[in-house]
């Protein structure tokens, strides 16, 4: 499942912990992401059914500008956007280059 931004939700630690309903994985992910992003992320915040699901979202993903924009435009992902690559997406790709690679691949199809 490819998110609007190009990340693969099926490889996301929050998505996997939620799908497996695995509290140990939630705790590990919260610790890892807290350190990685300099934030105080709690295990109970590690719940996500995927970017495009109607269910639970990781709190950051629920506020994601990229998700809101693509969804409002009715796009499958940013690769289909006439404004590709916008400033918001460019900033995100700097943090997650794998997302940019996935979007480029989608654009070439």
C-alpha positions in Angstrom: 0.0 0.0 0.0 1.7 3.2 -1.2 0.8 6.3 0.8 0.1 9.7 -0.9 3.7 10.7 -0.2 5.2 7.6 -1.7 6.0 5.7 1.5 5.1 2.1 1.6 2.6 1.7 4.5 3.0 -2.1 4.5 6.6 -1.6 5.6 5.8 1.0 8.3 6.4 0.0 11.9 3.3 1.7 13.1 1.1 0.0 10.5 2.7 -3.4 11.2 2.3 -3.1 15.0 -1.4 -2.1 14.5 -2.1 -4.9 12.0 -0.6 -7.5 14.3 -2.1 -5.8 17.4 1.4 -6.1 19.0 2.0 -3.9 22.0 5.7 -4.9 22.2 6.2 -3.6 18.6 4.3 -0.4 19.6 6.6 0.1 22.5 9.7 -0.5 20.4 8.5 1.8 17.7 7.7 4.5 20.1 11.1 4.4 21.7 12.9 4.3 18.3 10.8 7.1 16.8 11.1 9.2 20.0 14.9 9.1 19.7 15.0 9.4 15.9 12.7 12.5 15.8 13.5 14.1 19.1 9.9 13.7 20.2 8.0 12.1 23.1 6.0 9.4 21.3 4.0 7.0 23.4 3.2 3.4 22.6 -0.5 4.1 22.6 0.1 6.6 19.7 1.4 3.8 17.5 -1.8 2.9 15.8 -2.3 3.2 12.0 -4.4 1.4 9.5 -2.5 3.0 6.6 -2.5 6.4 5.0 -5.6 5.8 2.9 -7.6 3.9 5.4 -10.6 5.3 7.2 -9.3 3.8 10.4 -6.7 4.9 12.9 -3.8 7.0 11.8 -0.5 7.7 13.5 -1.0 11.1 15.0 1.5 12.8 12.6 0.0 11.1 9.6 -3.5 12.3 10.5 -2.1 15.9 10.4 0.0 15.4 7.3 -0.2 18.2 4.7 0.7 15.9 1.9 -2.1 13.5 2.8 -4.6 16.3 3.1 -3.6 17.8 -0.2 -3.6 14.6 -2.3 -6.8 13.4 -0.7 -8.6 16.8 -1.4 -7.4 16.7 -5.0 -8.7 13.1 -5.4 -5.3 11.8 -6.3 -3.9 8.3 -5.8 -0.6 9.8 -4.7 1.6 12.8 -5.4 3.1 11.3 -8.5 -0.2 12.1 -10.3 -0.2 15.8 -9.2 0.1 18.5 -11.8 2.2 20.5 -9.2 4.7 17.6 -8.7 7.2 18.3 -6.9 5.8 21.0 -4.7 7.8 22.6 -1.9 6.0 20.5 0.8 6.8 17.3 -1.0 10.4 18.3 -1.7 11.0 18.9 2.0 9.5 15.6 2.9 11.6 13.7 0.3 14.8 15.2 1.9 13.7 13.4 5.0 12.5 10.2 3.3 14.3 9.8 -0.1 12.8 6.4 -0.5 9.4 8.1 -0.9 10.8 10.2 -3.7 12.2 7.2 -5.5 8.8 5.4 -5.3 7.0 8.4 -6.7 9.4 8.7 -9.5 8.8 5.1 -10.4 5.1 5.6 -10.3 5.4 8.6 -12.6 7.3 6.5 -15.1 4.5 4.0 -15.4 
